[in-house]
């Protein structure tokens, strides 16, 4: 996971508690950040791309392990994670959720991702760092018409041009707070994603507080 360069250390500890509680398989929790955090294994982001563009560098050999589960910092883990790290279907390079937002419906959602070794290295290797504009813009496009907004759109471009095959988490497993969970936690949800505002720390729902305890 990544602190984004601005989150307090307490949020890293909160997520680590959740991972350790819900992932029974042996694992190492690594925070990708420029700073040092006591009692947390940290890794300096490779190539230092701005904002969410830094995620395109997750898949190269300096970051990837044999098995990798990525979690954005602004998520709540609401159930067992072991089902999210089962082996990829043969021929697939990446496991992710489909984007639920209307602006990017059915694109690759990168808040939660799973890959194995160099299975998705093409995402890192083929990205032109000149495309990592910040702040993001919606008037720049790749050659298939895909808006060049961020790492999610880059993975989607590779999917739609046949350069990568994506497997999807079960729809019930990864939910978005804004779209799916304002009325309460749904059955079989494993990870609740909080993109933008509110952040998990700002939500008073009892189930969110329990996750973060």
HELIX and SHEET records of a PDB file:
HELIX    1   1 UNK A    9  UNK A   22  1                                  14    
HELIX    2   2 UNK A   46  UNK A   48  5                                   3    
HELIX    3   3 UNK A   51  UNK A   57  5                                   7    
HELIX    4   4 UNK A   82  UNK A   85  5                                   4    
HELIX    5   5 UNK A  102  UNK A  104  5                                   3    
HELIX    6   6 UNK A  121  UNK A  125  1                                   5    
HELIX    7   7 UNK A  129  UNK A  131  5                                   3    
HELIX    8   8 UNK A  151  UNK A  160  1                                  10    
HELIX    9   9 UNK A  177  UNK A  181  3                                   5    
HELIX   10  10 UNK A  200  UNK A  202  5                                   3    
HELIX   11  11 UNK A  206  UNK A  212  1                                   7    
SHEET    1   A 2 UNK A  30  UNK A  32  0                                        
SHEET    2   A 2 UNK A  41  UNK A  43  1                                        
SHEET    1   B 4 UNK A  68  UNK A  71  0                                        
SHEET    2   B 4 UNK A 108  UNK A 115 -1                                        
SHEET    3   B 4 UNK A  94  UNK A  98 -1                                        
SHEET    4   B 4 UNK A 166  UNK A 168  1                                        
SHEET    1   C 3 UNK A  75  UNK A  77  0                                        
SHEET    2   C 3 UNK A 191  UNK A 193 -1                                        
SHEET    3   C 3 UNK A 174  UNK A 176  1                                        
END                                                                             
